[in-house]
Amino acid sequence: MKYCFSELVNVSDLQNFLNSLFSISNPVLAILDNNSNILVSFGWQEICVNYHRLNSETALLCKQSDRYIKNYLNCNEPYICYRCANGLIDAAAPIIIEGEHIATAYHGQFFFEEPDKEQFRMQAKKYGFNEEEYLKALAKVPIYSKKELDKIMFNIRQLIETMAKNGLAYLKLIEAKSEERLKTIINNTTYMAIQSYDFDGRIQYFNNASKSMFGCKYNKKIEENLNQIMISDKKISFDCWKDLKSNNKEKIIKDKEWIFQNENGVEKIISSTIFPINLPDGKREFISMDIDITEKKRFEKEMQRLDRLNIIGEMAAGIAHEVRNPMTTVRGYLQLLKNKQEFQEFQNQMELMIDEIDRANAIITEFLTLAKTKPNKPENRNLNDIIQKLYPLIEADVFTQNKQINFRQAELPNIIIDENEISQMILNLTRNAMESMKENGLLTIETYLNEDNKVILKVQDQGCGIPQEIIDKIGTPFFTTKDNGTGLGLATTYRIAESHNAKIEVESDDKGTAFYVYFPVTDNRVR
């Protein structure tokens, strides 16, 4: 194949997408090209990043694991597993596009069973690691069953291959040199249904994927069925002909989702992009490109479910102390009374109560296992440098949404902050701002030092504003004004600000909203 993975997929956008998708569940993921260059990475375990990969001896063992996976990766198998010499397990799946291996997806740093702590204790002594901190890092490594790993690797591979396939389809389309070549490519595209329509909505062309996607079995019925399916449903759902037939020659209907039900009653979720083209004879037609995103939606729904489990765990962690203290007191008194002679006749009842307290405590412990633990890593950093790193990602999002961006920065002193958390805060604020604006809206990111010697981050949009009566609720978990929002993005932002001794203020009117984050220059140690 003449394309490499980074030509098919914008790796910056992919990194940004994965950061957003896995911001709570935080799995370990990396994508490498065929030259072993890391294109995307996310969520690596502390025991690997801070110990195995930093120590020169254990780093050699890591490279040994990398070489094994590269040498023994089998394109005929879904994935392979390998226990590295440092004791953790890695899994790798080949990314196959049109029968060729173009990249490798890694998911690793886990166990299939409880690790032998004594082995890792000896390993810490051998390589001079801080034993206590090393074992703490070990405790954060997840344990999977084989069934769970199968599901994880299937979803990762399917997601990445789908993105690469779409990228490949796009490249093939723009590089086609003639109508016949273009039609050949389109007609043999199995994962994207493509049709063209005249100005009155009559179908002019459809590829094979259109027939298979919409269940048209007989040639004599294809045109009739596609006209009925593609015109009536889309016209009603999108009101697309009215929009596309306007004088705006650049009008594009992007990523419109709708539900199609085939003749067997099976529903599919379809994402459609429709745009006009000018033919050589001066006439105009509309191109419709459709992708079946049913599995993608199912995967996203599953990830949301897992994210909510993490939230339950975090909530449980918050109340565990308040609940466990009185339970411990009650249990202690019951144990004391159980041993007194005058209460011997109530032995069975007391043992039952103790058992129930122990069961309640075990339930709390199970909830706590859902909580995500991510230690802060405060360092001396400049806020402008962090924004500069994120700027290409933010700019790409802005331009793809036909919006504008303005970044104004003043000279700032360094402050002690966790770069990863502050990056998450900036992305949360900018994405909220972009979602609130229509096309051509301006996103402003500004930094400056105020007269109180505080570093200010300002993120301003030109949206419709936030009603004054609900501004005080902003940042409350599960409170959102979005139809499909969870209210967790800003809740996370406020938590990050609090952990940095920073303060957030919001100003809003009908012309837009501005978020101000005030970082103290001194004594802003991350809690």
C-alpha positions in Angstrom: 0.0 0.0 0.0 1.4 3.4 -1.0 -0.1 5.1 2.1 1.2 5.0 5.6 -1.1 5.3 8.7 -0.3 8.9 9.3 -1.5 9.8 5.8 -4.8 8.1 6.3 -5.5 9.4 9.8 -4.7 12.9 11.3 -2.8 11.6 14.3 -3.2 14.9 16.2 -7.0 14.7 15.8 -6.9 11.1 16.8 -4.8 11.9 19.9 -7.3 14.6 20.8 -10.3 12.3 20.2 -8.8 9.6 22.4 -8.0 12.1 25.1 -11.6 13.1 25.2 -13.1 9.6 24.8 -10.9 8.0 27.5 -10.6 11.0 29.9 -12.2 9.1 32.7 -11.6 5.4 32.1 -7.9 6.1 31.1 -6.8 2.9 29.4 -3.2 2.3 28.1 -3.1 2.7 24.4 -0.5 3.4 21.7 -0.4 3.3 17.9 2.9 2.6 16.2 3.7 2.8 12.5 5.6 0.0 10.7 8.9 1.7 11.6 8.1 1.5 15.4 7.5 5.2 15.6 4.9 6.1 18.3 2.1 8.1 16.5 -0.4 8.2 19.4 0.0 7.3 23.1 -2.3 7.5 26.0 -2.6 6.6 29.7 0.7 4.7 30.3 1.0 3.1 33.7 3.2 4.9 36.2 5.2 1.7 36.9 6.4 1.7 33.3 6.8 5.4 32.7 8.5 6.3 36.0 10.5 3.0 36.6 10.8 0.4 33.8 11.3 2.9 31.0 13.6 5.2 32.9 16.0 2.7 34.3 18.7 1.8 31.7 18.6 -2.0 32.6 14.9 -2.4 32.7 14.5 -0.2 29.6 16.5 -2.8 27.7 14.0 -5.4 28.8 11.2 -3.2 27.6 12.8 -3.0 24.2 13.1 -6.8 24.2 9.4 -7.0 24.6 8.9 -4.5 21.8 11.0 -6.6 19.5 9.2 -9.7 20.4 5.8 -8.2 19.5 7.2 -6.8 16.3 8.7 -10.1 15.2 5.9 -12.4 16.2 2.8 -10.2 15.4 0.6 -12.4 13.1 -1.7 -10.6 10.8 -4.0 -13.7 10.7 -4.6 -13.4 14.5 -6.7 -10.7 16.2 -3.9 -9.9 18.6 -1.0 -11.4 20.5 0.0 -11.2 24.2 3.5 -11.2 25.7 4.7 -11.1 29.3 7.6 -8.7 29.3 10.7 -9.5 31.3 9.7 -6.8 33.8 6.6 -8.8 34.7 3.7 -6.9 33.0 1.6 -8.1 30.1 1.3 -6.3 26.7 -1.1 -7.0 23.9 -0.8 -5.8 20.3 -3.2 -5.9 17.3 -2.2 -5.4 13.7 -4.1 -2.6 11.9 -5.0 -4.2 8.5 -6.3 -2.1 5.7 -7.1 -3.8 2.4 -5.1 -6.8 3.4 -2.0 -4.9 4.4 -0.5 -4.2 7.9 -0.1 -0.5 8.2 0.2 0.1 11.9 0.0 -1.7 15.3 -2.3 -0.9 18.2 -0.8 -1.6 21.6 -2.8 -2.1 24.8 -0.6 -3.2 27.7 0.7 -2.9 31.2 -1.9 -5.2 32.9 -2.1 -8.6 34.6 -4.3 -11.7 34.1 -4.1 -12.5 37.9 -2.9 -10.9 41.1 0.9 -10.2 40.8 3.5 -11.8 43.0 4.4 -8.8 45.2 7.5 -10.5 46.5 8.8 -10.8 42.9 8.3 -7.1 42.4 9.8 -6.3 45.8 12.9 -8.2 44.8 12.9 -6.4 41.5 12.8 -3.0 43.2 15.8 -3.9 45.3 17.7 -5.3 42.3 17.3 -2.1 40.2 17.4 0.4 43.1 13.7 1.5 43.0 12.0 3.1 46.0 10.3 -0.1 47.2 7.3 1.6 48.8 6.6 3.9 45.8 7.2 1.1 43.3 4.7 -1.2 45.0 2.2 1.7 45.1 2.6 2.0 41.3 2.2 -1.8 41.0 -1.1 -1.6 42.8 -2.5 0.7 40.1 -2.0 -1.9 37.3 -5.3 -3.3 36.2 -6.2 -7.0 36.1 -8.2 -8.3 33.2 -9.9 -11.6 32.3 -9.1 -13.0 28.9 -12.7 -12.3 27.9 -12.4 -8.6 28.9 -9.1 -8.3 27.0 -10.7 -9.8 23.9 -13.4 -7.2 24.0 -11.0 -4.3 24.6 -8.7 -5.4 21.7 -11.7 -5.9 19.4 -13.1 -2.4 20.1 -9.6 -0.7 19.8 -8.8 -2.4 16.5 -12.3 -1.8 15.0 -12.2 1.9 16.0 -8.7 2.5 14.5 -9.3 0.5 11.4 -12.6 2.3 10.7 -10.9 5.7 11.0 -8.0 4.5 8.7 -10.5 3.1 6.2 -12.4 6.4 6.1 -9.1 8.2 5.6 -8.2 5.8 2.8 -11.5 6.3 1.1 -11.0 10.1 1.3 -7.5 10.0 -0.2 -8.7 7.7 -3.0 -11.5 10.1 -3.8 -9.4 13.2 -4.0 -6.6 11.5 -6.0 -8.9 10.0 -8.6 -7.9 11.4 -12.0 -10.9 10.5 -14.1 -14.6 9.9 -13.8 -14.2 6.2 -14.6 -11.5 5.7 -12.1 -13.5 7.6 -9.5 -16.5 5.4 -10.1 -14.4 2.3 -9.8 -13.1 3.3 -6.5 -16.5 4.4 -5.2 -18.3 1.3 -6.5 -15.8 -1.0 -4.7 -15.9 0.9 -1.4 -17.6 -1.6 0.8 -17.9 0.5 4.0 -19.3 3.7 2.6 -22.5 4.0 0.7 -22.3 6.7 -2.0 -25.1 8.0 -4.2 -25.6 11.0 -6.5 -28.9 12.8 -7.1 -30.1 15.4 -9.6 -31.6 18.7 -8.5 -35.1 17.2 -8.2 -33.9 14.4 -5.9 -33.9 11.6 -8.5 -31.0 9.1 -8.0 -28.4 9.1 -10.7 -25.8 6.8 -9.3 -25.3 4.4 -6.4 -22.4 2.1 -5.5 -22.5 -1.5 -4.3 -22.3 -0.5 -0.7 -25.6 1.4 -1.1 -27.2 -1.9 -2.1 -25.8 -3.9 0.8 -26.3 -1.1 3.4 -29.9 -0.5 2.6 -30.9 -4.1 1.7 -31.7 -3.8 -2.0 -31.5 -7.4 -3.3 -32.8 -7.2 -6.9 -31.5 -4.9 -9.6 -35.0 -4.0 -10.8 -35.9 -2.7 -7.3 -32.7 -0.9 -6.5 -33.5 2.5 -8.1 -37.0 2.4 -6.8 -35.9 1.4 -3.3 -33.0 3.8 -3.0 -35.2 6.7 -4.3 -37.7 5.9 -1.6 -35.2 5.3 1.2 -32.7 7.9 0.5 -34.9 10.7 -0.7 -38.0 10.5 1.5 -36.2 9.8 4.8 -33.4 12.2 4.3 -35.6 15.0 2.9 -37.9 14.7 5.9 -35.1 14.2 8.4 -32.7 16.8 7.2 -34.8 19.1 5.0 -31.6 18.8 2.9 -33.0 19.8 -0.5 -34.2 23.1 0.9 -30.8 23.8 2.3 -28.7 22.5 -0.6 -30.8 24.2 -3.3 -30.1 27.6 -1.7 -27.8 30.1 -3.3 -24.9 29.0 -1.0 -22.8 27.0 -3.4 -20.5 25.8 -0.6 -23.4 24.4 1.5 -22.6 21.0 3.1 -24.7 18.9 5.4 -22.2 17.2 7.6 -22.4 14.0 9.7 -26.2 13.9 10.0 -27.3 10.9 11.9 -30.6 9.1 11.2 -32.0 5.6 11.7 -32.7 3.2 8.9 -34.9 0.1 9.3 -34.4 -2.6 6.7 -37.1 -5.0 5.5 -36.4 -7.4 8.4 -37.0 -4.7 11.0 -33.3 -4.3 11.9 -32.3 -0.7 12.6 -29.0 0.8 11.6 -27.7 4.2 12.7 -26.4 6.0 9.5 -24.2 9.1 9.4 -24.6 11.0 6.2 -22.7 13.9 4.5 -24.3 15.6 1.6 -22.8 18.3 -0.7 -23.4 19.8 -4.1 -21.0 19.4 -7.1 -20.9 21.1 -10.5 -20.9 18.9 -13.5 -19.0 19.7 -16.7 -22.2 20.4 -18.5 -23.1 23.1 -16.0 -25.7 21.1 -14.1 -25.5 20.4 -10.4 -25.9 17.2 -8.5 -25.7 16.2 -4.9 -23.4 13.6 -3.5 -24.5 11.6 -0.4 -21.9 9.6 1.5 -23.3 7.3 4.2 -21.5 5.3 6.9 -23.1 2.7 9.1 -22.1 3.9 12.6 -24.2 1.4 14.6 -21.2 -0.4 16.1 -19.4 2.9 16.8 -22.4 4.1 18.7 -22.7 0.9 20.6 -19.0 1.2 21.6 -19.5 4.8 22.7 -22.5 3.8 24.8 -20.4 1.1 26.4 -17.6 3.6 27.2 -20.1 6.0 28.7 -21.4 3.2 30.9 -17.9 2.4 32.1 -17.3 6.1 32.7 -20.3 6.3 34.9 -19.1 3.3 36.9 -15.9 5.3 37.5 -18.1 8.2 38.7 -19.9 6.0 41.1 -16.5 4.9 42.4 -15.4 8.5 42.9 -18.7 9.4 44.7 -18.2 6.3 46.9 -14.6 7.4 47.7 -16.0 10.8 48.8 -18.5 9.3 51.3 -16.6 6.2 52.3 -14.8 7.9 55.2 -18.1 9.3 56.6 -19.9 5.9 56.3 -17.1 3.7 57.5 -16.3 5.5 60.7 -19.7 5.0 62.4 -19.8 1.4 61.1 -16.5 0.7 62.7 -17.7 2.1 66.0 -20.9 0.1 65.9 -19.0 -3.0 65.0 -16.6 -2.5 67.9 -19.3 -2.1 70.4 -21.1 -5.2 69.1 -17.9 -7.2 69.4 -17.5 -6.0 72.9 -21.0 -6.7 74.0 -21.0 -10.1 72.3 -18.2 -11.2 74.7 -20.1 -10.2 77.8 -21.8 -12.9 79.8 -25.1 -11.1 80.2 -25.6 -10.9 76.4 -24.9 -14.5 75.7 -28.5 -15.1 74.7 -28.2 -12.6 71.9 -25.1 -14.1 70.4 -26.7 -15.1 67.1 -28.3 -11.7 66.6 -25.1 -9.9 67.3 -23.1 -12.2 65.0 -25.7 -11.5 62.3 -25.4 -7.7 62.8 -21.6 -8.0 62.6 -21.8 -10.0 59.5 -24.2 -7.4 57.9 -21.8 -4.6 58.8 -18.9 -6.5 57.3 -21.0 -7.1 54.1 -21.9 -3.4 53.9 -18.2 -2.5 54.3 -17.3 -5.0 51.5 -19.9 -3.3 49.2 -18.2 0.0 49.9 -14.8 -1.5 49.1 -16.2 -2.8 45.8 -17.5 0.6 44.9 -14.1 2.1 45.7 -12.5 -0.2 43.2 -14.4 1.8 40.5 -12.7 5.0 41.5 -9.9 6.2 39.2 -6.7 7.2 41.0 -4.5 9.6 39.1 -1.7 11.3 41.2 -0.9 14.9 40.5 2.6 15.7 39.0 3.1 19.3 39.9 6.0 21.0 38.1 7.4 24.4 37.4 5.6 25.3 34.1 4.5 28.3 32.0 0.9 28.4 31.1 1.6 29.9 27.7 3.8 26.9 26.8 1.0 24.5 27.6 -1.4 26.4 25.5 1.1 26.5 22.6 1.3 22.7 22.7 -2.5 22.4 22.6 -3.0 25.1 20.1 -2.7 22.9 16.9 -5.4 20.6 18.3 -7.7 23.4 19.3 -7.1 25.2 16.0 -7.9 22.0 14.0 -11.2 21.7 15.9 -12.1 25.4 15.3 -11.4 25.2 11.6 -13.3 22.0 11.0 -16.3 23.6 12.6 -16.0 26.7 10.4 -15.2 28.9 13.4 -12.4 31.3 14.3 -9.8 31.5 17.0 -7.7 34.3 18.6 -4.9 33.6 21.0 -3.5 36.6 22.9 -0.7 35.9 25.4 1.2 38.2 27.7 4.6 37.4 29.3 3.9 35.2 32.4 5.9 33.9 35.3 6.1 30.2 35.8 3.8 28.6 38.3 3.6 25.1 39.9 1.0 23.1 38.0 0.2 19.6 36.8 0.6 19.9 33.0 -1.8 17.1 32.2 -4.6 18.4 34.4 -4.2 22.0 33.2 -4.3 20.7 29.6 -7.5 18.9 30.4 -8.9 22.1 31.9 -8.0 24.1 28.7 -9.5 21.5 26.4 -12.7 21.3 28.4 -13.2 25.1 28.4 -12.4 25.5 24.7 -14.6 22.7 23.6 -17.5 24.0 25.7 -16.9 27.4 24.1 -16.9 26.0 20.5 -20.0 23.9 21.2 -21.9 27.1 22.2 -21.2 29.0 19.0 -22.6 28.9 15.5 -20.4 29.0 12.4 -18.0 31.9 12.1 -18.1 32.4 15.9 -14.8 33.6 17.5 -13.1 31.7 20.3 -10.7 33.9 22.3 -8.0 32.4 24.5 -6.1 35.1 26.5 -3.4 35.0 29.2 -2.1 37.9 31.4 -0.9 38.8 34.8 -3.3 41.0 36.8 -2.5 43.6 39.4 -3.0 41.1 42.2 -0.1 39.0 40.8 -2.3 36.2 39.6 -1.9 34.4 36.3 -5.2 34.7 34.4 -6.5 32.2 31.8 -9.5 33.7 29.9 -11.6 31.6 27.5 -14.3 33.5 25.7 -17.0 32.6 23.2 -19.6 34.4 21.1 -22.4 32.0 21.9 -25.9 32.8 23.2 -24.7 33.1 26.8 -25.7 31.4 30.1 -28.9 32.5 31.9 -27.9 34.4 35.1 -30.1 32.2 37.2 -28.1 29.1 36.5 -24.5 30.5 36.5 -24.1 29.5 40.1 -24.8 25.9 39.2 -22.0 25.7 36.6 -19.5 23.1 37.7 -22.0 21.0 39.7 -21.6 17.3 38.8 -24.4 16.1 36.4 -25.7 19.7 35.8 -25.7 20.5 32.1 -27.6 22.6 29.6 -26.8 20.3 26.7 -29.3 17.7 25.5 -26.7 14.9 25.6 -24.3 16.3 28.2 -23.3 14.8 31.5 -22.2 17.9 33.3 -18.9 16.3 34.1 -16.6 18.3 31.9 -16.9 21.6 33.8 -17.2 19.6 37.1 -13.8 18.2 36.3 -12.5 21.7 35.4 -13.6 23.1 38.7 -12.0 20.2 40.6 -8.7 20.8 38.7 -8.9 24.5 39.6 -9.5 23.7 43.2 -6.6 21.3 43.4 -4.3 24.1 42.1 -5.7 26.7 44.6 -7.1 28.5 41.6 -10.5 30.2 41.3 -12.9 30.3 38.4 -15.2 33.2 37.6 -17.9 33.3 34.8 -19.2 36.4 33.0 -22.1 35.9 30.5 -24.6 37.9 28.5 -26.5 37.4 25.3 -23.3 38.1 23.3 -21.3 35.2 24.8 -19.6 33.8 27.9 -16.1 34.2 29.4 -14.4 31.9 31.9 -11.6 33.4 34.0 -9.2 31.1 35.9 -7.1 32.8 38.5 -3.8 31.0 39.3 -1.8 32.4 42.3 1.9 32.9 41.4 3.1 32.0 44.9 2.0 29.1 47.2 -0.1 27.4 44.5 1.1 24.0 45.3 -1.1 21.3 43.8 -3.1 19.5 46.4 
